[in-house]
Amino acid sequence: MLRLPRITVEVPVLGVGTKPADYEHLAAYADGLRRPQGLHMTLLHIGILEDFAADVADWTKGATDPAAATVKTADWLRALPVLEGFSGTAERLVLLGGGRVSGLEVDVPQGVRDFQVSLVQALHELLDELRVDNPDDFILSSRALGYRYPRWRPHVAVGKPKSEGHPNQGREEKGGSRERSDSWEIRPINVEFGPSQIRNRQLLPGPGDSLP
């Protein structure tokens, strides 16, 4: 069965630390580290475009045609502004996705947070054009969008949690701090990001296209 691609607005990770060993060191905290070349930070998750359009059609009780919603959303995505590359810092590894994923919690510049907020505001404007009322409720209930929390948490997924937990979990760390069960302090590490991009942009339908 053909697996439809997910659409996200994201920034690719260009580098973690100053040398490969800096990223490889995270294997002490997470299993199955992902390839460095595929790391990214999601700014806005749209999901499978056809599913998003179906959610819109269902929410509007058919007032918005799913094929029209798909094309309009694709046009909207292509018109989004681009965020320039930036640097962030990670000092903690956290559990994500209900504890199934380990990720770097990244401290990003305020301008990045402002850009992410602008994307959500733009999504509200798109939903208004698609005749979606109560957009906040729609965003949190749409299965395609997949939002579980109203606040964005900058992070980069890097692997899976260790099956038996980190060896330092629950132990006293230098300075008297104690690790939380859902996160671990790590040596501060710099993370470089490239300009924002649309994942699977090449698969978006073109203007005037229609779905079968």
N, CA, C and O of each residue as an XYZ file, in Angstrom:
848
protein
N       0.857     -1.202      0.000
C       0.000      0.000      0.000
C       0.885      1.240      0.000
O       1.831      1.329      0.782
N       0.579      2.202     -0.877
C       1.373      3.425     -0.977
C       1.176      4.280      0.256
O       0.046      4.584      0.639
N       2.276      4.666      0.875
C       2.234      5.521      2.067
C       2.328      6.979      1.636
O       3.333      7.401      1.063
N       1.284      7.740      1.912
C       1.266      9.133      1.518
C       2.240      9.934      2.376
O       2.396      9.655      3.565
N       2.897     10.932      1.778
C       3.906     11.711      2.508
C       3.283     12.714      3.469
O       2.183     13.220      3.244
N       4.008     12.985      4.534
C       3.590     14.010      5.485
C       4.217     15.344      5.083
O       5.345     15.399      4.594
N       3.469     16.398      5.299
C       3.913     17.747      4.962
C       4.199     18.511      6.251
O       3.345     18.602      7.132
N       5.397     19.053      6.350
C       5.747     19.878      7.499
C       6.555     21.081      7.022
O       7.195     21.040      5.971
N       6.514     22.144      7.807
C       7.447     23.259      7.638
C       8.530     23.033      8.684
O       8.232     22.950      9.876
N       9.771     22.934      8.256
C      10.837     22.552      9.169
C      12.137     23.256      8.828
O      12.282     23.857      7.764
N      13.076     23.166      9.757
C      14.430     23.659      9.500
C      15.383     22.474      9.617
O      15.350     21.763     10.621
N      16.231     22.244      8.615
C      17.164     21.125      8.680
C      18.308     21.419      9.634
O      18.729     22.567      9.777
N      18.802     20.390     10.279
C      19.975     20.525     11.144
C      21.225     20.394     10.280
O      21.417     19.384      9.603
N      22.069     21.416     10.308
C      23.308     21.396      9.533
C      24.473     20.816     10.319
O      25.438     20.319      9.737
N      24.381     20.879     11.639
C      25.471     20.344     12.445
C      25.112     20.335     13.920
O      24.398     21.211     14.408
N      25.618     19.328     14.620
C      25.448     19.219     16.071
C      26.835     19.199     16.692
O      27.602     18.260     16.477
N      27.160     20.233     17.463
C      28.493     20.328     18.031
C      29.522     20.749     16.996
O      29.181     21.247     15.923
N      30.777     20.543     17.336
C      31.867     20.953     16.444
C      32.542     19.787     15.737
O      33.352     19.983     14.831
N      32.200     18.563     16.161
C      32.797     17.369     15.550
C      31.812     16.216     15.659
O      30.935     16.238     16.522
N      31.940     15.201     14.795
C      30.999     14.069     14.811
C      30.835     13.426     16.180
O      29.743     12.975     16.526
N      31.894     13.382     16.953
C      31.834     12.734     18.267
C      30.848     13.427     19.204
O      30.314     12.796     20.116
N      30.605     14.712     18.988
C      29.671     15.433     19.849
C      28.265     14.852     19.719
O      27.551     14.707     20.711
N      27.877     14.524     18.496
C      26.558     13.915     18.287
C      26.564     12.455     18.729
O      25.615     11.990     19.360
N      27.624     11.740     18.401
C      27.716     10.327     18.755
C      27.666     10.124     20.265
O      27.231      9.074     20.738
N      28.109     11.125     21.020
C      28.072     11.042     22.486
C      26.651     10.858     23.005
O      26.464     10.320     24.097
N      25.650     11.289     22.251
C      24.265     11.168     22.693
C      23.813      9.716     22.778
O      22.767      9.425     23.358
N      24.598      8.795     22.202
C      24.273      7.373     22.297
C      24.303      6.898     23.750
O      23.759      5.841     24.070
N      24.935      7.675     24.627
C      24.939      7.337     26.052
C      23.566      7.570     26.674
O      23.274      7.062     27.756
N      22.724      8.342     25.985
C      21.414      8.700     26.512
C      20.257      8.118     25.694
O      19.151      7.969     26.212
N      20.502      7.789     24.421
C      19.428      7.333     23.536
C      19.909      6.192     22.655
O      21.077      6.142     22.270
N      19.007      5.282     22.341
C      19.315      4.175     21.442
C      18.943      4.537     20.015
O      18.115      5.417     19.778
N      19.569      3.844     19.062
C      19.205      4.003     17.656
C      19.294      5.437     17.173
O      18.338      5.954     16.594
N      20.433      6.091     17.403
C      20.572      7.479     16.964
C      20.255      7.610     15.476
O      20.688      6.788     14.669
N      19.510      8.629     15.123
C      19.154      8.877     13.732
C      20.357      9.421     12.959
O      21.288      9.977     13.542
N      20.318      9.250     11.652
C      21.398      9.773     10.821
C      21.451     11.295     10.958
O      20.417     11.956     10.867
N      22.633     11.854     11.174
C      22.744     13.314     11.320
C      22.184     14.058     10.112
O      21.644     15.155     10.254
N      22.311     13.462      8.918
C      21.858     14.145      7.698
C      20.339     14.331      7.648
O      19.846     15.170      6.895
N      19.602     13.564      8.436
C      18.141     13.671      8.389
C      17.528     14.422      9.550
O      16.304     14.513      9.643
N      18.345     14.960     10.435
C      17.810     15.654     11.599
C      17.155     16.979     11.199
O      17.603     17.648     10.268
N      16.105     17.340     11.905
C      15.396     18.586     11.602
C      14.583     19.009     12.815
O      14.378     18.233     13.748
N      14.125     20.252     12.784
C      13.195     20.773     13.784
C      11.913     21.184     13.082
O      11.945     21.984     12.146
N      10.794     20.648     13.524
C       9.512     20.978     12.919
C       8.987     22.302     13.475
O       8.928     22.505     14.687
N       8.611     23.191     12.568
C       8.005     24.466     12.956
C       6.482     24.407     12.878
O       5.784     25.013     13.691
N       5.982     23.676     11.900
C       4.534     23.536     11.728
C       4.248     22.202     11.051
O       4.794     21.906      9.989
N       3.392     21.404     11.671
C       3.050     20.087     11.139
C       1.664     20.141     10.491
O       0.673     20.460     11.148
N       1.610     19.830      9.210
C       0.333     19.773      8.498
C      -0.146     18.325      8.387
O      -1.346     18.053      8.415
N       0.800     17.412      8.260
C       0.443     15.998      8.144
C       0.185     15.612      6.703
O       0.626     16.292      5.777
N      -0.528     14.520      6.520
C      -0.883     14.071      5.177
C      -1.927     15.034      4.626
O      -2.990     15.212      5.219
N      -1.622     15.650      3.495
C      -2.445     16.738      2.967
C      -3.882     16.299      2.726
O      -4.820     17.034      3.035
N      -4.056     15.096      2.172
C      -5.402     14.599      1.903
C      -6.199     14.414      3.199
O      -7.407     14.645      3.232
N      -5.504     13.994      4.270
C      -6.186     13.835      5.559
C      -6.571     15.190      6.143
O      -7.643     15.341      6.730
N      -5.684     16.179      5.975
C      -5.997     17.523      6.454
C      -7.226     18.068      5.730
O      -8.119     18.637      6.357
N      -7.268     17.892      4.405
C      -8.406     18.366      3.624
C      -9.690     17.649      4.038
O     -10.759     18.257      4.073
N      -9.585     16.360      4.349
C     -10.756     15.602      4.790
C     -11.252     16.107      6.146
O     -12.457     16.176      6.389
N     -10.298     16.463      7.038
C     -10.683     17.029      8.332
C     -11.420     18.348      8.141
O     -12.405     18.619      8.827
N     -10.941     19.170      7.204
C     -11.599     20.446      6.915
C     -13.010     20.215      6.383
O     -13.960     20.861      6.825
N     -13.138     19.299      5.440
C     -14.451     19.012      4.854
C     -15.413     18.495      5.919
O     -16.588     18.861      5.931
N     -14.912     17.645      6.811
C     -15.764     17.103      7.871
C     -16.171     18.196      8.846
O     -17.325     18.254      9.269
N     -15.217     19.076      9.209
C     -15.497     20.146     10.175
C     -16.521     21.132      9.622
O     -17.383     21.624     10.349
N     -16.412     21.415      8.320
C     -17.325     22.384      7.694
C     -18.596     21.721      7.179
O     -19.416     22.361      6.521
N     -18.754     20.431      7.484
C     -19.940     19.674      7.056
C     -20.143     19.746      5.546
O     -21.267     19.857      5.056
N     -19.021     19.679      4.819
C     -19.090     19.646      3.366
C     -19.127     20.992      2.691
O     -19.166     21.057      1.462
N     -19.115     22.084      3.461
C     -19.149     23.414      2.847
C     -17.865     23.682      2.069
O     -17.869     24.441      1.099
N     -16.773     23.063      2.490
C     -15.501     23.185      1.778
C     -15.176     21.847      1.140
O     -15.080     20.831      1.829
N     -15.009     21.845     -0.169
C     -14.685     20.624     -0.899
C     -13.257     20.180     -0.573
O     -12.350     21.012     -0.590
N     -13.029     18.905     -0.279
C     -11.680     18.464      0.087
C     -10.654     18.668     -1.019
O      -9.498     18.976     -0.729
N     -11.045     18.504     -2.277
C     -10.094     18.715     -3.373
C      -9.676     20.180     -3.437
O      -8.501     20.490     -3.633
N     -10.647     21.078     -3.271
C     -10.336     22.509     -3.286
C      -9.472     22.877     -2.080
O      -8.565     23.702     -2.190
N      -9.756     22.264     -0.929
C      -8.965     22.536      0.275
C      -7.524     22.078      0.088
O      -6.595     22.731      0.563
N      -7.339     20.960     -0.603
C      -5.992     20.445     -0.835
C      -5.176     21.414     -1.684
O      -4.039     21.738     -1.339
N      -5.748     21.876     -2.788
C      -5.033     22.780     -3.688
C      -4.775     24.125     -3.016
O      -3.688     24.686     -3.147
N      -5.775     24.644     -2.296
C      -5.602     25.941     -1.626
C      -4.517     25.849     -0.550
O      -3.724     26.775     -0.384
N      -4.485     24.741      0.171
C      -3.472     24.567      1.210
C      -2.078     24.442      0.595
O      -1.109     24.973      1.137
N      -1.980     23.747     -0.527
C      -0.686     23.625     -1.216
C      -0.192     24.989     -1.682
O       0.988     25.308     -1.535
N      -1.090     25.793     -2.242
C      -0.713     27.142     -2.674
C      -0.266     27.979     -1.477
O       0.698     28.740     -1.563
N      -0.977     27.829     -0.366
C      -0.638     28.565      0.859
C       0.742     28.173      1.358
O       1.523     29.036      1.758
N       1.049     26.896      1.341
C       2.355     26.421      1.796
C       3.485     27.007      0.952
O       4.497     27.460      1.485
N       3.303     26.994     -0.364
C       4.349     27.511     -1.254
C       4.580     29.005     -1.069
O       5.664     29.507     -1.366
N       3.577     29.712     -0.583
C       3.688     31.170     -0.424
C       4.228     31.586      0.945
O       4.433     32.775      1.189
N       4.461     30.628      1.837
C       4.954     30.985      3.171
C       6.351     31.604      3.092
O       7.143     31.232      2.226
N       6.655     32.539      3.983
C       8.009     33.126      4.011
C       9.028     32.099      4.480
O       8.675     31.065      5.047
N      10.294     32.401      4.234
C      11.380     31.503      4.614
C      12.136     32.091      5.802
O      12.502     33.267      5.803
N      12.360     31.261      6.805
C      13.161     31.656      7.963
C      14.624     31.405      7.649
O      14.979     30.312      7.206
N      15.471     32.383      7.866
C      16.899     32.206      7.620
C      17.516     31.258      8.648
O      16.955     31.047      9.723
N      18.668     30.692      8.310
C      19.347     29.781      9.216
C      19.718     30.449     10.529
O      19.833     31.673     10.596
N      19.905     29.653     11.567
C      20.203     30.200     12.899
C      20.909     29.136     13.731
O      21.032     27.983     13.318
N      21.366     29.542     14.901
C      22.025     28.637     15.842
C      21.198     28.517     17.109
O      20.548     29.471     17.537
N      21.231     27.333     17.703
C      20.558     27.101     18.966
C      21.479     26.335     19.897
O      22.557     25.897     19.495
N      21.052     26.176     21.140
C      21.844     25.449     22.121
C      20.973     24.430     22.838
O      19.848     24.726     23.240
N      21.511     23.224     22.993
C      20.790     22.171     23.716
C      21.566     21.796     24.965
O      22.778     21.582     24.914
N      20.864     21.717     26.087
C      21.489     21.329     27.354
C      20.717     20.199     28.020
O      21.034     19.798     29.139
N      19.696     19.685     27.323
C      18.853     18.665     27.944
C      18.294     17.736     26.870
O      17.926     18.174     25.780
N      18.239     16.460     27.196
C      17.586     15.471     26.352
C      16.255     15.134     26.997
O      16.201     14.855     28.195
N      15.168     15.157     26.212
C      13.828     14.980     26.773
C      13.096     13.858     26.051
O      13.461     13.467     24.942
N      12.056     13.350     26.703
C      11.197     12.339     26.107
C      10.050     13.024     25.381
O       9.467     13.984     25.884
N       9.731     12.523     24.195
C       8.682     13.095     23.358
C       7.776     11.974     22.870
O       8.080     10.793     23.037
N       6.653     12.366     22.262
C       5.765     11.368     21.672
C       5.295     10.322     22.653
O       5.283      9.131     22.342
N       4.904     10.763     23.847
C       4.430      9.814     24.836
C       5.519      8.909     25.381
O       5.237      7.817     25.873
N       6.767      9.364     25.295
C       7.875      8.596     25.820
C       8.515      7.659     24.825
O       9.390      6.875     25.194
N       8.098      7.719     23.560
C       8.636      6.815     22.541
C       9.861      7.376     21.820
O      10.572      6.642     21.134
N      10.105      8.682     21.977
C      11.185      9.350     21.240
C      12.034     10.171     22.200
O      11.519     10.790     23.132
N      13.343     10.167     21.959
C      14.253     11.029     22.700
C      14.660     12.192     21.796
O      14.937     11.994     20.613
N      14.694     13.387     22.346
C      15.037     14.541     21.530
C      15.810     15.589     22.299
O      15.733     15.671     23.525
N      16.553     16.384     21.560
C      17.251     17.519     22.152
C      16.270     18.666     22.335
O      15.618     19.084     21.378
N      16.159     19.172     23.545
C      15.377     20.379     23.785
C      16.289     21.558     23.451
O      17.341     21.730     24.067
N      15.880     22.367     22.476
C      16.775     23.394     21.942
C      16.309     24.789     22.354
O      15.140     25.144     22.203
N      17.241     25.557     22.871
C      16.986     26.972     23.160
C      17.252     27.744     21.880
O      18.382     27.767     21.392
N      16.223     28.376     21.332
C      16.343     29.059     20.045
C      16.165     30.566     20.230
O      15.586     30.996     21.228
N      16.657     31.378     19.281
C      16.476     32.829     19.371
C      14.996     33.216     19.376
O      14.151     32.489     18.853
N      14.700     34.363     19.970
C      13.311     34.821     20.037
C      12.717     34.983     18.647
O      11.522     34.763     18.452
N      13.550     35.370     17.672
C      13.051     35.539     16.311
C      12.499     34.253     15.725
O      11.582     34.287     14.905
N      13.055     33.109     16.143
C      12.557     31.810     15.669
C      11.188     31.534     16.286
O      10.280     31.059     15.604
N      11.046     31.827     17.557
C       9.747     31.646     18.216
C       8.698     32.561     17.583
O       7.552     32.160     17.378
N       9.102     33.786     17.278
C       8.169     34.717     16.639
C       7.747     34.201     15.269
O       6.583     34.326     14.886
N       8.686     33.625     14.535
C       8.374     33.078     13.211
C       7.399     31.917     13.342
O       6.456     31.805     12.559
N       7.619     31.056     14.323
C       6.703     29.920     14.510
C       5.299     30.411     14.861
O       4.307     29.854     14.390
N       5.220     31.452     15.687
C       3.913     32.028     16.023
C       3.246     32.587     14.763
O       2.036     32.452     14.584
N       4.040     33.212     13.896
C       3.486     33.766     12.660
C       2.950     32.664     11.750
O       1.981     32.876     11.020
N       3.578     31.488     11.790
C       3.072     30.359     11.000
C       1.701     29.912     11.509
O       0.805     29.615     10.719
N       1.549     29.866     12.813
C       0.256     29.478     13.392
C      -0.806     30.524     13.054
O      -1.951     30.184     12.757
N      -0.414     31.800     13.102
C      -1.360     32.854     12.732
C      -1.758     32.726     11.259
O      -2.922     32.916     10.905
N      -0.782     32.402     10.408
C      -1.077     32.204      8.990
C      -1.997     31.003      8.792
O      -2.869     31.019      7.923
N      -1.799     29.955      9.607
C      -2.681     28.787      9.530
C      -4.110     29.178      9.884
O      -5.060     28.697      9.265
N      -4.262     30.044     10.873
C      -5.604     30.540     11.223
C      -6.242     31.250     10.028
O      -7.430     31.078      9.757
N      -5.445     32.045      9.321
C      -5.972     32.767      8.156
C      -6.375     31.794      7.059
O      -7.403     31.978      6.406
N      -5.561     30.750      6.853
C      -5.925     29.725      5.870
C      -7.240     29.050      6.254
O      -8.111     28.856      5.407
N      -7.381     28.695      7.519
C      -8.600     28.026      7.967
C      -9.815     28.927      7.797
O     -10.911     28.452      7.500
N      -9.619     30.228      7.985
C     -10.725     31.168      7.771
C     -11.154     31.140      6.299
O     -12.346     31.164      5.994
N     -10.172     31.091      5.391
C     -10.484     31.002      3.962
C     -11.176     29.687      3.620
O     -11.969     29.613      2.681
N     -10.867     28.664      4.389
C     -11.475     27.351      4.155
C     -12.804     27.185      4.888
O     -13.374     26.095      4.910
N     -13.294     28.274      5.487
C     -14.595     28.311      6.163
C     -14.631     27.472      7.437
O     -15.674     26.937      7.813
N     -13.487     27.365      8.090
C     -13.418     26.616      9.344
C     -13.695     27.565     10.503
O     -12.954     28.525     10.714
N     -14.764     27.296     11.254
C     -15.026     28.119     12.435
C     -14.300     27.514     13.643
O     -13.873     26.360     13.616
N     -14.172     28.314     14.690
C     -13.444     27.885     15.894
C     -12.113     27.227     15.533
O     -11.895     26.058     15.851
N     -11.217     27.973     14.867
C      -9.969     27.373     14.375
C      -9.094     26.760     15.463
O      -8.424     25.756     15.220
N      -9.089     27.350     16.665
C      -8.272     26.782     17.745
C      -8.738     25.372     18.093
O      -7.928     24.464     18.284
N     -10.062     25.204     18.171
C     -10.603     23.871     18.455
C     -10.279     22.902     17.320
O      -9.963     21.736     17.555
N     -10.364     23.401     16.088
C     -10.053     22.537     14.942
C      -8.593     22.092     14.989
O      -8.295     20.916     14.776
N      -7.684     23.026     15.266
C      -6.257     22.712     15.268
C      -5.943     21.624     16.299
O      -5.152     20.720     16.034
N      -6.568     21.718     17.474
C      -6.278     20.743     18.523
C      -6.999     19.417     18.323
O      -6.632     18.416     18.938
N      -8.031     19.396     17.461
C      -8.789     18.155     17.268
C      -8.496     17.471     15.939
O      -8.832     16.299     15.769
N      -7.875     18.177     14.990
C      -7.589     17.587     13.684
C      -6.614     16.423     13.819
O      -5.529     16.574     14.381
N      -7.002     15.274     13.305
C      -6.120     14.105     13.362
C      -4.901     14.297     12.468
O      -3.816     13.804     12.777
N      -5.077     15.009     11.368
C      -3.953     15.235     10.455
C      -2.908     16.141     11.091
O      -1.714     15.847     11.033
N      -3.346     17.241     11.696
C      -2.401     18.171     12.307
C      -1.675     17.516     13.483
O      -0.484     17.747     13.694
N      -2.394     16.709     14.236
C      -1.759     15.929     15.291
C      -1.279     16.713     16.490
O      -0.385     16.249     17.198
N      -1.835     17.882     16.748
C      -1.384     18.666     17.900
C      -1.976     18.092     19.179
O      -3.148     17.720     19.234
N      -1.131     18.030     20.210
C      -1.573     17.561     21.522
C      -1.472     18.663     22.568
O      -2.152     18.616     23.593
N      -0.626     19.650     22.309
C      -0.433     20.739     23.259
C      -0.466     22.063     22.498
O       0.010     22.138     21.365
N      -1.027     23.110     23.115
C      -1.137     24.397     22.416
C       0.179     25.143     22.269
O       0.283     26.054     21.447
N       1.206     24.765     23.068
C       2.478     25.484     23.032
C       3.520     24.697     22.245
O       3.609     23.474     22.352
N       4.308     25.427     21.450
C       5.376     24.808     20.666
C       6.597     24.580     21.534
O       6.996     25.459     22.298
N       7.190     23.402     21.418
C       8.386     23.052     22.196
C       9.520     22.779     21.215
O       9.538     21.718     20.592
N      10.468     23.702     21.057
C      11.558     23.491     20.088
C      12.382     22.261     20.446
O      12.919     22.165     21.549
N      12.479     21.325     19.515
C      13.226     20.106     19.791
C      13.683     19.459     18.494
O      13.164     19.749     17.416
N      14.659     18.582     18.622
C      15.153     17.778     17.502
C      15.147     16.322     17.953
O      15.904     15.948     18.849
N      14.302     15.500     17.342
C      14.262     14.081     17.684
C      15.555     13.418     17.214
O      15.988     13.616     16.079
N      16.173     12.621     18.108
C      17.463     12.023     17.763
C      17.476     10.501     17.869
O      18.370      9.866     17.309
N      16.521      9.899     18.563
C      16.536      8.449     18.708
C      15.425      7.964     19.621
O      14.403      8.630     19.789
N      15.640      6.792     20.211
C      14.665      6.188     21.111
C      15.221      6.169     22.535
O      16.435      6.102     22.730
N      14.336      6.227     23.523
C      14.816      6.166     24.915
C      15.500      4.834     25.182
O      15.106      3.805     24.633
N      16.510      4.856     26.015
C      17.155      3.613     26.410
C      16.168      2.757     27.184
O      15.442      3.265     28.038
N      16.134      1.479     26.899
C      15.129      0.595     27.474
C      15.207      0.516     28.989
O      14.192      0.319     29.656
N      16.401      0.668     29.533
C      16.557      0.593     30.989
C      16.865      1.943     31.608
O      17.294      2.022     32.760
N      16.644      3.022     30.832
C      16.900      4.358     31.360
C      18.379      4.684     31.331
O      19.225      3.797     31.216
N      18.670      5.941     31.434
C      20.070      6.393     31.450
C      20.729      5.964     32.748
O      20.086      6.009     33.797
N      22.002      5.546     32.714
C      22.661      5.076     33.926
C      22.717      6.101     35.047
O      22.852      5.724     36.211
N      22.618      7.394     34.726
C      22.660      8.426     35.770
C      21.273      8.840     36.244
O      21.140      9.721     37.093
N      20.226      8.197     35.688
C      18.871      8.617     36.040
C      18.628      8.469     37.542
O      18.867      7.418     38.136
N      18.142      9.571     38.135
C      17.819      9.534     39.552
C      19.012      9.751     40.466
O      18.841      9.830     41.683
N      20.221      9.851     39.915
C      21.397     10.064     40.740
C      21.668     11.553     40.917
O      21.222     12.383     40.125
N      22.390     11.863     41.946
C      22.794     13.244     42.160
C      23.854     13.626     41.151
O      24.806     12.872     40.948
N      23.715     14.771     40.518
C      24.687     15.271     39.562
C      25.568     16.308     40.242
O      25.272     16.745     41.355
N      26.636     16.698     39.586
C      27.515     17.721     40.128
C      26.713     18.985     40.372
O      25.901     19.385     39.538
N      26.941     19.612     41.515
C      26.205     20.816     41.847
C      24.942     20.509     42.630
O      24.214     21.423     43.017
N      24.669     19.209     42.871
C      23.539     18.846     43.711
C      22.229     18.718     42.982
O      21.205     18.480     43.622
N      22.210     18.867     41.661
C      20.947     18.761     40.931
C      20.610     17.301     40.704
O      21.503     16.454     40.677
N      19.340     17.000     40.541
C      18.891     15.642     40.296
C      18.171     15.601     38.950
O      17.403     16.507     38.628
N      18.414     14.566     38.174
C      17.772     14.433     36.877
C      16.288     14.112     37.049
O      15.924     13.342     37.937
N      15.431     14.692     36.213
C      14.030     14.313     36.188
C      13.891     13.012     35.411
O      14.748     12.677     34.593
N      12.809     12.277     35.668
C      12.630     10.977     35.031
C      12.359     11.098     33.531
O      12.529     10.128     32.793
N      11.941     12.279     33.076
C      11.618     12.433     31.657
C      12.641     13.286     30.919
O      12.415     13.652     29.765
N      13.755     13.607     31.556
C      14.771     14.408     30.878
C      16.111     14.222     31.564
O      16.194     13.847     32.734
N      17.178     14.502     30.784
C      18.528     14.345     31.302
C      19.386     15.523     30.866
O      19.405     15.892     29.692
N      20.089     16.102     31.818
C      21.010     17.180     31.474
C      22.195     16.601     30.718
O      22.701     15.533     31.061
N      22.628     17.310     29.694
C      23.781     16.895     28.911
C      24.757     18.064     28.838
O      24.425     19.195     29.192
N      25.939     17.773     28.381
C      26.916     18.831     28.168
C      26.360     19.783     27.114
O      25.930     19.320     26.057
N      26.350     21.102     27.357
C      25.802     22.050     26.371
C      26.405     21.828     24.983
O      27.614     21.665     24.823
N      25.529     21.828     24.004
C      25.974     21.547     22.643
C      25.294     22.493     21.674
O      24.094     22.745     21.784
N      26.053     23.018     20.726
C      25.516     23.953     19.749
C      24.855     23.185     18.599
O      25.359     22.151     18.162
N      23.726     23.702     18.120
C      23.016     23.087     16.993
C      22.811     24.145     15.917
O      22.213     25.191     16.171
N      23.309     23.871     14.716
C      23.181     24.796     13.591
C      22.030     24.367     12.687
O      21.912     23.194     12.331
N      21.182     25.327     12.320
C      20.029     25.054     11.469
C      20.130     25.830     10.163
O      20.657     26.942     10.125
N      19.621     25.230      9.098
C      19.556     25.896      7.808
C      18.232     26.618      7.639
O      17.407     26.601      8.553
N      18.001     27.260      6.479
C      16.748     27.959      6.214
C      15.555     27.006      6.240
O      15.691     25.818      5.947
N      14.398     27.535      6.590
C      13.190     26.709      6.650
C      12.807     26.194      5.273
O      13.092     26.827      4.256
N      12.163     25.051      5.255
C      11.751     24.414      4.004
C      10.493     23.597      4.239
O      10.126     23.320      5.380
N       9.836     23.214      3.157
C       8.643     22.376      3.240
C       9.040     20.947      2.905
O       9.495     20.664      1.797
N       8.866     20.062      3.854
C       9.178     18.648      3.585
C       8.190     18.102      2.551
O       6.980     18.292      2.676
N       8.711     17.432      1.547
C       7.915     16.849      0.461
C       7.219     17.915     -0.389
O       6.155     17.668     -0.956
N       7.824     19.089     -0.471
C       7.268     20.176     -1.274
C       7.034     19.750     -2.715
O       6.054     20.165     -3.333
N       7.936     18.915     -3.261
C       7.835     18.509     -4.659
C       6.592     17.673     -4.934
O       6.210     17.491     -6.090
N       5.958     17.165     -3.880
C       4.779     16.326     -4.052
C       3.471     17.094     -3.877
O       2.388     16.519     -3.982
N       3.577     18.383     -3.611
C       2.350     19.205     -3.470
C       1.664     19.335     -4.825
O       2.344     19.471     -5.842
N       0.340     19.297     -4.864
C      -0.362     19.511     -6.132
C      -0.144     20.930     -6.616
O      -0.011     21.850     -5.809
N      -0.108     21.114     -7.927
C       0.080     22.428     -8.499
C      -1.210     23.223     -8.551
O      -2.285     22.666     -8.332
N      -1.125     24.513     -8.836
C      -2.323     25.359     -8.949
C      -3.282     24.788     -9.995
O      -2.893     24.470    -11.119
N      -4.535     24.670     -9.589
C      -5.534     24.183    -10.535
C      -5.634     22.678    -10.608
O      -6.520     22.146    -11.277
N      -4.723     21.971     -9.919
C      -4.806     20.506     -9.927
C      -6.034     20.080     -9.141
O      -6.544     20.829     -8.307
N      -6.499     18.880     -9.414
C      -7.611     18.319     -8.684
C      -7.293     16.877     -8.349
O      -6.533     16.212     -9.053
N      -7.883     16.406     -7.271
C      -7.661     15.036     -6.863
C      -8.746     14.137     -7.442
O      -9.887     14.574     -7.592
N      -8.409     12.876     -7.774
C      -9.423     11.971     -8.293
C     -10.461     11.645     -7.238
O     -11.397     10.890     -7.506
